[in-house]
Amino acid sequence: MTNCARCRQPLPDGPPARSRLTHDRQLTICSACGTDEAVRDLTGLAPIPPTEWPLNH
């Protein structure tokens, strides 16, 4: 099983989200992290840089 690159939790079955932080968006993340990145982007908050990963939900 693969883990989320952002929070290190196991990825659920089904298509994973893609991080907005990579140009090619090939970094797979869980839906909770994908939602968080989208909300941060929508509200103008800076993204959490990969140097501060893994995150705790």
N, CA, C and O atoms as a GROMACS GRO file, in nm:
protein
  228
    1MET      N    1   0.085  -0.119   0.000
    1MET     CA    2   0.000   0.000   0.000
    1MET      C    3   0.089   0.124   0.000
    1MET      O    4   0.194   0.127   0.065
    2THR      N    5   0.048   0.224  -0.072
    2THR     CA    6   0.121   0.348  -0.083
    2THR      C    7   0.071   0.446   0.023
    2THR      O    8  -0.046   0.444   0.061
    3ASN      N    9   0.160   0.531   0.069
    3ASN     CA   10   0.123   0.633   0.167
    3ASN      C   11   0.120   0.771   0.104
    3ASN      O   12   0.187   0.796   0.003
    4CYS      N   13   0.043   0.858   0.164
    4CYS     CA   14   0.034   0.998   0.122
    4CYS      C   15   0.171   1.062   0.140
    4CYS      O   16   0.234   1.047   0.244
    5ALA      N   17   0.217   1.134   0.039
    5ALA     CA   18   0.346   1.201   0.045
    5ALA      C   19   0.345   1.316   0.146
    5ALA      O   20   0.450   1.360   0.192
    6ARG      N   21   0.227   1.366   0.178
    6ARG     CA   22   0.215   1.484   0.263
    6ARG      C   23   0.196   1.452   0.411
    6ARG      O   24   0.254   1.518   0.496
    7CYS      N   25   0.115   1.351   0.442
    7CYS     CA   26   0.087   1.318   0.583
    7CYS      C   27   0.134   1.178   0.621
    7CYS      O   28   0.130   1.142   0.739
    8ARG      N   29   0.177   1.100   0.525
    8ARG     CA   30   0.229   0.964   0.544
    8ARG      C   31   0.123   0.862   0.586
    8ARG      O   32   0.158   0.750   0.624
    9GLN      N   33  -0.004   0.897   0.580
    9GLN     CA   34  -0.111   0.803   0.608
    9GLN      C   35  -0.134   0.716   0.484
    9GLN      O   36  -0.107   0.761   0.372
   10PRO      N   37  -0.182   0.594   0.501
   10PRO     CA   38  -0.208   0.508   0.384
   10PRO      C   39  -0.311   0.573   0.291
   10PRO      O   40  -0.409   0.632   0.335
   11LEU      N   41  -0.285   0.561   0.162
   11LEU     CA   42  -0.380   0.611   0.064
   11LEU      C   43  -0.495   0.512   0.053
   11LEU      O   44  -0.473   0.391   0.046
   12PRO      N   45  -0.618   0.562   0.052
   12PRO     CA   46  -0.733   0.472   0.038
   12PRO      C   47  -0.741   0.418  -0.104
   12PRO      O   48  -0.674   0.467  -0.196
   13ASP      N   49  -0.823   0.315  -0.121
   13ASP     CA   50  -0.848   0.263  -0.256
   13ASP      C   51  -0.913   0.372  -0.339
   13ASP      O   52  -0.981   0.459  -0.287
   14GLY      N   53  -0.891   0.366  -0.466
   14GLY     CA   54  -0.946   0.466  -0.556
   14GLY      C   55  -0.838   0.564  -0.597
   14GLY      O   56  -0.726   0.557  -0.548
   15PRO      N   57  -0.871   0.653  -0.687
   15PRO     CA   58  -0.770   0.745  -0.736
   15PRO      C   59  -0.727   0.845  -0.628
   15PRO      O   60  -0.812   0.904  -0.561
   16PRO      N   61  -0.596   0.863  -0.611
   16PRO     CA   62  -0.549   0.959  -0.512
   16PRO      C   63  -0.558   1.102  -0.567
   16PRO      O   64  -0.576   1.124  -0.686
   17ALA      N   65  -0.544   1.196  -0.477
   17ALA     CA   66  -0.534   1.337  -0.518
   17ALA      C   67  -0.391   1.362  -0.566
   17ALA      O   68  -0.302   1.280  -0.543
   18ARG      N   69  -0.371   1.472  -0.632
   18ARG     CA   70  -0.238   1.511  -0.678
   18ARG      C   71  -0.202   1.645  -0.614
   18ARG      O   72  -0.283   1.738  -0.613
   19SER      N   73  -0.082   1.653  -0.560
   19SER     CA   74  -0.040   1.776  -0.494
   19SER      C   75  -0.029   1.889  -0.593
   19SER      O   76   0.013   1.870  -0.707
   20ARG      N   77  -0.068   2.007  -0.550
   20ARG     CA   78  -0.057   2.127  -0.632
   20ARG      C   79   0.084   2.186  -0.629
   20ARG      O   80   0.112   2.281  -0.702
   21LEU      N   81   0.171   2.130  -0.546
   21LEU     CA   82   0.303   2.188  -0.527
   21LEU      C   83   0.407   2.144  -0.628
   21LEU      O   84   0.517   2.199  -0.630
   22THR      N   85   0.374   2.048  -0.712
   22THR     CA   86   0.471   2.006  -0.814
   22THR      C   87   0.420   2.049  -0.950
   22THR      O   88   0.300   2.046  -0.977
   23HIS      N   89   0.511   2.088  -1.035
   23HIS     CA   90   0.474   2.136  -1.167
   23HIS      C   91   0.397   2.031  -1.247
   23HIS      O   92   0.300   2.063  -1.315
   24ASP      N   93   0.441   1.906  -1.237
   24ASP     CA   94   0.376   1.801  -1.315
   24ASP      C   95   0.262   1.733  -1.240
   24ASP      O   96   0.194   1.645  -1.294
   25ARG      N   97   0.241   1.772  -1.115
   25ARG     CA   98   0.135   1.718  -1.029
   25ARG      C   99   0.135   1.566  -1.023
   25ARG      O  100   0.030   1.502  -1.026
   26GLN      N  101   0.255   1.508  -1.014
   26GLN     CA  102   0.268   1.363  -1.006
   26GLN      C  103   0.280   1.314  -0.863
   26GLN      O  104   0.283   1.192  -0.841
   27LEU      N  105   0.289   1.403  -0.766
   27LEU     CA  106   0.302   1.366  -0.626
   27LEU      C  107   0.165   1.328  -0.572
   27LEU      O  108   0.076   1.413  -0.565
   28THR      N  109   0.147   1.202  -0.534
   28THR     CA  110   0.016   1.156  -0.487
   28THR      C  111  -0.002   1.184  -0.339
   28THR      O  112   0.088   1.161  -0.257
   29ILE      N  113  -0.120   1.234  -0.306
   29ILE     CA  114  -0.156   1.265  -0.168
   29ILE      C  115  -0.298   1.216  -0.143
   29ILE      O  116  -0.372   1.186  -0.236
   30CYS      N  117  -0.334   1.206  -0.015
   30CYS     CA  118  -0.469   1.161   0.020
   30CYS      C  119  -0.571   1.272  -0.006
   30CYS      O  120  -0.534   1.388  -0.027
   31SER      N  121  -0.696   1.237  -0.005
   31SER     CA  122  -0.801   1.336  -0.034
   31SER      C  123  -0.807   1.445   0.072
   31SER      O  124  -0.838   1.559   0.040
   32ALA      N  125  -0.777   1.412   0.198
   32ALA     CA  126  -0.777   1.515   0.304
   32ALA      C  127  -0.668   1.619   0.277
   32ALA      O  128  -0.692   1.739   0.292
   33CYS      N  129  -0.552   1.574   0.238
   33CYS     CA  130  -0.443   1.667   0.207
   33CYS      C  131  -0.474   1.744   0.078
   33CYS      O  132  -0.443   1.862   0.068
   34GLY      N  133  -0.534   1.677  -0.019
   34GLY     CA  134  -0.573   1.745  -0.143
   34GLY      C  135  -0.675   1.854  -0.116
   34GLY      O  136  -0.667   1.962  -0.174
   35THR      N  137  -0.771   1.826  -0.029
   35THR     CA  138  -0.870   1.926   0.008
   35THR      C  139  -0.804   2.043   0.080
   35THR      O  140  -0.835   2.159   0.052
   36ASP      N  141  -0.713   2.013   0.171
   36ASP     CA  142  -0.643   2.119   0.243
   36ASP      C  143  -0.564   2.208   0.147
   36ASP      O  144  -0.567   2.330   0.159
   37GLU      N  145  -0.493   2.148   0.052
   37GLU     CA  146  -0.419   2.228  -0.045
   37GLU      C  147  -0.512   2.314  -0.128
   37GLU      O  148  -0.481   2.431  -0.155
   38ALA      N  149  -0.625   2.260  -0.170
   38ALA     CA  150  -0.721   2.336  -0.250
   38ALA      C  151  -0.780   2.453  -0.171
   38ALA      O  152  -0.792   2.564  -0.223
   39VAL      N  153  -0.816   2.428  -0.046
   39VAL     CA  154  -0.872   2.535   0.038
   39VAL      C  155  -0.768   2.644   0.063
   39VAL      O  156  -0.801   2.762   0.057
   40ARG      N  157  -0.645   2.605   0.090
   40ARG     CA  158  -0.538   2.704   0.111
   40ARG      C  159  -0.520   2.788  -0.015
   40ARG      O  160  -0.504   2.910  -0.007
   41ASP      N  161  -0.521   2.724  -0.130
   41ASP     CA  162  -0.506   2.795  -0.257
   41ASP      C  163  -0.623   2.890  -0.280
   41ASP      O  164  -0.604   3.005  -0.319
   42LEU      N  165  -0.743   2.842  -0.257
   42LEU     CA  166  -0.864   2.922  -0.279
   42LEU      C  167  -0.870   3.044  -0.188
   42LEU      O  168  -0.916   3.150  -0.229
   43THR      N  169  -0.824   3.029  -0.063
   43THR     CA  170  -0.834   3.138   0.034
   43THR      C  171  -0.709   3.226   0.036
   43THR      O  172  -0.702   3.321   0.115
   44GLY      N  173  -0.612   3.196  -0.048
   44GLY     CA  174  -0.493   3.279  -0.057
   44GLY      C  175  -0.386   3.249   0.048
   44GLY      O  176  -0.290   3.325   0.062
   45LEU      N  177  -0.402   3.140   0.121
   45LEU     CA  178  -0.300   3.102   0.217
   45LEU      C  179  -0.183   3.036   0.145
   45LEU      O  180  -0.201   2.968   0.045
   46ALA      N  181  -0.065   3.058   0.196
   46ALA     CA  182   0.053   2.996   0.137
   46ALA      C  183   0.048   2.845   0.155
   46ALA      O  184  -0.002   2.797   0.257
   47PRO      N  185   0.098   2.771   0.058
   47PRO     CA  186   0.102   2.626   0.074
   47PRO      C  187   0.201   2.587   0.184
   47PRO      O  188   0.295   2.662   0.214
   48ILE      N  189   0.180   2.472   0.242
   48ILE     CA  190   0.274   2.420   0.340
   48ILE      C  191   0.385   2.351   0.262
   48ILE      O  192   0.360   2.254   0.191
   49PRO      N  193   0.507   2.400   0.273
   49PRO     CA  194   0.615   2.346   0.190
   49PRO      C  195   0.650   2.202   0.230
   49PRO      O  196   0.635   2.163   0.346
   50PRO      N  197   0.697   2.125   0.134
   50PRO     CA  198   0.735   1.986   0.161
   50PRO      C  199   0.840   1.972   0.271
   50PRO      O  200   0.850   1.866   0.333
   51THR      N  201   0.917   2.075   0.297
   51THR     CA  202   1.016   2.068   0.404
   51THR      C  203   0.951   2.058   0.541
   51THR      O  204   1.016   2.022   0.638
   52GLU      N  205   0.821   2.091   0.550
   52GLU     CA  206   0.747   2.082   0.675
   52GLU      C  207   0.658   1.958   0.682
   52GLU      O  208   0.581   1.944   0.777
   53TRP      N  209   0.666   1.870   0.583
   53TRP     CA  210   0.592   1.745   0.583
   53TRP      C  211   0.668   1.642   0.664
   53TRP      O  212   0.790   1.660   0.674
   54PRO      N  213   0.616   1.540   0.721
   54PRO     CA  214   0.476   1.501   0.719
   54PRO      C  215   0.392   1.585   0.815
   54PRO      O  216   0.441   1.634   0.917
   55LEU      N  217   0.267   1.600   0.779
   55LEU     CA  218   0.171   1.676   0.856
   55LEU      C  219   0.088   1.583   0.943
   55LEU      O  220   0.070   1.466   0.911
   56ASN      N  221   0.038   1.636   1.050
   56ASN     CA  222  -0.058   1.563   1.134
   56ASN      C  223  -0.197   1.616   1.107
   56ASN      O  224  -0.218   1.738   1.106
   57HIS      N  225  -0.292   1.526   1.084
   57HIS     CA  226  -0.432   1.569   1.062
   57HIS      C  227  -0.503   1.572   1.194
   57HIS      O  228  -0.621   1.605   1.200
   0.00000   0.00000   0.00000
